[in-house]
Amino acid sequence: MQNTTDQIRCIVCEKECQEGITVLAEFICRDCEAEIVNTDVRDKKYAYFVLQMKNIWTRDISDQLS
């Protein structure tokens, strides 16, 4: 878990936050993490979260190929 006094931009909500997790060098704030974990697959937000997670993986692969 990220615990610093610096504000880091969340890849999901794009807000500046202090606490959350880092997934493949991308930050997800604590609120978004909780929402992702608790969102039902039938919820419209689920597709958005899947897209954001895909973006994390895509960026990581692109960085590895560079």
N, C-alpha and C positions, 0 to 999 in steps of 0.2 A: 504494500500500500504506500502511496505517495504521501509523505507528511512533511511539507516544507512551508516556509513562510512565503515563498514565491507563488504567484498566481500562475496556473497553467491552463491553457485553453482546452476544454473538453471537445473531443472529436464528434460527439453526438449532439450536444446542445450548443456548443460553441461559446459557452460562458466561461469566464475566468474563475477557477476554483483552486482550493488548496488541497483538498483530500479526495482521493479516488484510487484507481488502479491504472497500471500501465500494461498495455497489451501490445507486444511487438513494437515498442517505442512510441505508441500512441496512448494518450491519456483519456480515461473515461472517469468523469466525476462520480462521486458516491451516489448522488441522486439518480443519475442515468443508469448506473450499474444496477441499482435496486429495481428501477423500472424495467430494464431489459430482462432481468431474472424473473420478474413477476408478470410479464406480459404474456397473455394467452396467444397461441399461434393464430387464432381466428381474429384477433384484434388488428385493426388497420395499422397501428403503430409497429406491429411486428415486422412487416415488410420493410419499413424504414430502418429498423434496427439491424435487420439482415443486411441491407445495403451498406450501412455504416461499417459493419463488421467485415463485409467483403472489401470495402475500401482499405481497411487496415491490412488485410492479407495482400491485396494488390500492390499497395505501396511497399510492403515488405519484400515482395518478390521482385518488384522493379528496382529497389535499392540493392538487392543481392546481385542482380544482373548488371548493374552499372559498374 
